[in-house]
Amino acid sequence: MRDRVVVVGGPGRVELTELDAPELREGTFRVETLYSGVSAGTELSFVKGTNPYLHVTWDAALGLFRPGGASTPYPVTRLGYMQVGRVVESRTPAVAVGEVGAMTYGHRSGWVADPLTERFVPLPDDLDPLLGVYVAHMGPICANGLLHAAADLCGADVRTLGDGVRGRRVAVVGGGVVALLTALFARRHGAASVVVVDPTPARRQVAEALGLDTLDPDADDPAVVLKTRWNHAAGDRGADVVFQCRGQDWALQLALRLLRPQGTVVDLAFYQAGADAVRLGEEFHHNGLSLRCAQIGRVPRGLAPTWDRERLSAETVELLRQYGDMIRKHLISAVVPLDEAPALLTDGPHRPRTHPLGCLPPSPPLPGGLYCGWRRKPGHKPPPTS
């Protein structure tokens, strides 16, 4: 059996090829891909050639990038982390044939997985499997941001995901998918105010369609606006916590300026070009601010036993149950056949914020391609199989 796989051969070179599928061994299961979501963050850094793993060695033992060969050289054959698959074969009692679950195996038509080493998050029947692209990894990234804000206040005694935002004034810098899901998490968990700050009109329009307040940093200084609006006490104005979700140095500098004294920026961004414009001698120093990195590779110290990735996925499912209709309408740009993946990943400024790829059978798709395996638009017939 062969799977169709999206492969990045070098900067700007993406192709769809066929690779032999792994053997279905005892204890493993096979899924066919229903949807594979494209995020315009980390995975596109491999397409653009800006990911540090392409150029230097990651020393996991020391936690350092060091001179040497690429830790992930081209060709990159496992790109993407937002998959939804249906189990078609199983040789393990842990996963049943017919189950639909969220996984992180990259853009490909199918996958053989070992449940002892890979996550399979079963999706509830009441959740559109298209929304499942957020459940295994993207949603937990955002939930982990809130968890870091909670740990900032409560240490290891975090009881709910809202412990760091409930009743507090929250700013979110950025208007991409990570920022908007994080803002929705904050609103869901009781933040007194949530404001999204982004200079891109289209992103602000999406945020507003989701019911979120926005500010344009190119129109008025959002630090002046929010510090005038959010008054805690004499000499104490600004956001309680800022979630920084845009991987550019000006965004981090702005996030620091939005904070009240001794406030915290929880940073979910990936600064592929560094952050040379961040001026740590200004607000960061004079207001006694804190900066926490909420990278998804770890939860805050001391919380791993109670706040593992499964719990963050469960929080994501509940977020999607509440806001799923709006998220599907405003955050998912389109669904296209897997055949169009190379063009989608290399189309530059027209690349959407999040773009689930509908995985179709190998035969030519019908116009639109809005169906995948067992799911299709009402009135559409499935494409003929070869």
PESULDA-V370272 format. One record per residue. N is the residue number from 0. RES is the residue in three letters. PHI is phi in whole degrees, -180 to 180 (999 if undefined). Layout:
N,RES,PHI  N,RES,PHI
This chain:
0,MET,999  1,ARG,-125  2,ASP,-110  3,ARG,-84  4,VAL,-133  5,VAL,-82  6,VAL,-124  7,VAL,-101  8,GLY,-84  9,GLY,175  10,PRO,-55  11,GLY,76  12,ARG,-114  13,VAL,-125  14,GLU,-140  15,LEU,-106  16,THR,-129  17,GLU,-114  18,LEU,-129  19,ASP,-63  20,ALA,-76  21,PRO,-61  22,GLU,-69  23,LEU,-80  24,ARG,-91  25,GLU,-59  26,GLY,91  27,THR,-115  28,PHE,-146  29,ARG,-118  30,VAL,-118  31,GLU,-103  32,THR,-75  33,LEU,-95  34,TYR,-143  35,SER,-135  36,GLY,-86  37,VAL,-100  38,SER,-107  39,ALA,-86  40,GLY,-106  41,THR,-58  42,GLU,-67  43,LEU,-73  44,SER,-66  45,PHE,-75  46,VAL,-70  47,LYS,-83  48,GLY,84  49,THR,-103  50,ASN,-73  51,PRO,-61  52,TYR,-63  53,LEU,-80  54,HIS,-124  55,VAL,-136  56,THR,-99  57,TRP,-90  58,ASP,-92  59,ALA,-66  60,ALA,-66  61,LEU,-97  62,GLY,67  63,LEU,-134  64,PHE,-86  65,ARG,-131  66,PRO,-57  67,GLY,152  68,GLY,-69  69,ALA,-64  70,SER,-69  71,THR,-128  72,PRO,-79  73,TYR,-72  74,PRO,-78  75,VAL,-93  76,THR,-106  77,ARG,-128  78,LEU,-110  79,GLY,105  80,TYR,-145  81,MET,-132  82,GLN,-109  83,VAL,-127  84,GLY,-132  85,ARG,-109  86,VAL,-73  87,VAL,-110  88,GLU,-146  89,SER,-151  90,ARG,-122  91,THR,-143  92,PRO,-72  93,ALA,-76  94,VAL,-135  95,ALA,-97  96,VAL,-59  97,GLY,98  98,GLU,-66  99,VAL,-114  100,GLY,-146  101,ALA,-93  102,MET,-144  103,THR,-140  104,TYR,-104  105,GLY,97  106,HIS,-78  107,ARG,-162  108,SER,-77  109,GLY,-163  110,TRP,-158  111,VAL,-107  112,ALA,-126  113,ASP,-107  114,PRO,-66  115,LEU,-80  116,THR,-122  117,GLU,-129  118,ARG,-83  119,PHE,-130  120,VAL,-103  121,PRO,-59  122,LEU,-93  123,PRO,-66  124,ASP,-62  125,ASP,-87  126,LEU,-110  127,ASP,-57  128,PRO,-60  129,LEU,-60  130,LEU,-71  131,GLY,-62  132,VAL,-60  133,TYR,-87  134,VAL,-79  135,ALA,-78  136,HIS,-139  137,MET,-63  138,GLY,-61  139,PRO,-59  140,ILE,-56  141,CYS,-71  142,ALA,-61  143,ASN,-65  144,GLY,-61  145,LEU,-64  146,LEU,-63  147,HIS,-67  148,ALA,-65  149,ALA,-67  150,ALA,-66  151,ASP,-62  152,LEU,-93  153,CYS,-112  154,GLY,63  155,ALA,-85  156,ASP,-98  157,VAL,-86  158,ARG,-97  159,THR,-135  160,LEU,-66  161,GLY,-87  162,ASP,-62  163,GLY,-98  164,VAL,-126  165,ARG,-59  166,GLY,73  167,ARG,-109  168,ARG,-96  169,VAL,-122  170,ALA,-113  171,VAL,-125  172,VAL,-94  173,GLY,114  174,GLY,-135  175,GLY,-83  176,VAL,-63  177,VAL,-59  178,ALA,-62  179,LEU,-72  180,LEU,-66  181,THR,-63  182,ALA,-63  183,LEU,-66  184,PHE,-59  185,ALA,-63  186,ARG,-66  187,ARG,-59  188,HIS,-99  189,GLY,92  190,ALA,-60  191,ALA,-67  192,SER,-147  193,VAL,-135  194,VAL,-125  195,VAL,-97  196,VAL,-115  197,ASP,-156  198,PRO,-81  199,THR,-88  200,PRO,-56  201,ALA,-63  202,ARG,-69  203,ARG,-64  204,GLN,-63  205,VAL,-65  206,ALA,-59  207,GLU,-67  208,ALA,-64  209,LEU,-84  210,GLY,87  211,LEU,-101  212,ASP,-76  213,THR,-136  214,LEU,-137  215,ASP,-100  216,PRO,-68  217,ASP,-87  218,ALA,-93  219,ASP,-135  220,ASP,-67  221,PRO,-65  222,ALA,-67  223,VAL,-66  224,VAL,-61  225,LEU,-73  226,LYS,-75  227,THR,-76  228,ARG,-77  229,TRP,-103  230,ASN,-106  231,HIS,-97  232,ALA,-168  233,ALA,-58  234,GLY,72  235,ASP,-135  236,ARG,-133  237,GLY,122  238,ALA,-74  239,ASP,-68  240,VAL,-148  241,VAL,-122  242,PHE,-97  243,GLN,-98  244,CYS,-127  245,ARG,-124  246,GLY,-81  247,GLN,-133  248,ASP,-64  249,TRP,-63  250,ALA,-70  251,LEU,-68  252,GLN,-60  253,LEU,-65  254,ALA,-57  255,LEU,-65  256,ARG,-71  257,LEU,-78  258,LEU,-79  259,ARG,-71  260,PRO,-56  261,GLN,63  262,GLY,-80  263,THR,-129  264,VAL,-93  265,VAL,-100  266,ASP,-101  267,LEU,-111  268,ALA,-92  269,PHE,-124  270,TYR,-89  271,GLN,-67  272,ALA,-105  273,GLY,80  274,ALA,-146  275,ASP,-68  276,ALA,-88  277,VAL,-76  278,ARG,-104  279,LEU,-74  280,GLY,-85  281,GLU,-103  282,GLU,-59  283,PHE,-55  284,HIS,-77  285,HIS,-75  286,ASN,-105  287,GLY,60  288,LEU,-85  289,SER,-124  290,LEU,-132  291,ARG,-120  292,CYS,-90  293,ALA,-105  294,GLN,-65  295,ILE,-69  296,GLY,-66  297,ARG,-153  298,VAL,-96  299,PRO,-56  300,ARG,-54  301,GLY,91  302,LEU,-104  303,ALA,-57  304,PRO,-65  305,THR,-109  306,TRP,-126  307,ASP,-84  308,ARG,-63  309,GLU,-65  310,ARG,-69  311,LEU,-67  312,SER,-66  313,ALA,-63  314,GLU,-63  315,THR,-65  316,VAL,-59  317,GLU,-67  318,LEU,-62  319,LEU,-68  320,ARG,-64  321,GLN,-80  322,TYR,-117  323,GLY,-56  324,ASP,-62  325,MET,-69  326,ILE,-64  327,ARG,-63  328,LYS,-75  329,HIS,-109  330,LEU,-103  331,ILE,-98  332,SER,-71  333,ALA,-171  334,VAL,-125  335,VAL,-126  336,PRO,-65  337,LEU,-58  338,ASP,-57  339,GLU,-91  340,ALA,-58  341,PRO,-58  342,ALA,-66  343,LEU,-62  344,LEU,-79  345,THR,-123  346,ASP,-91  347,GLY,59  348,PRO,-67  349,HIS,-90  350,ARG,-64  351,PRO,-79  352,ARG,-66  353,THR,-143  354,HIS,-141  355,PRO,-68  356,LEU,-93  357,GLY,-75  358,CYS,-89  359,LEU,-109  360,PRO,-59  361,PRO,-69  362,SER,-78  363,PRO,-60  364,PRO,-78  365,LEU,-75  366,PRO,-55  367,GLY,99  368,GLY,62  369,LEU,-91  370,TYR,-150  371,CYS,-155  372,GLY,59  373,TRP,-84  374,ARG,-103  375,ARG,-152  376,LYS,-67  377,PRO,-56  378,GLY,92  379,HIS,-91  380,LYS,-93  381,PRO,-67  382,PRO,-67  383,PRO,-66  384,THR,-91  385,SER,-86
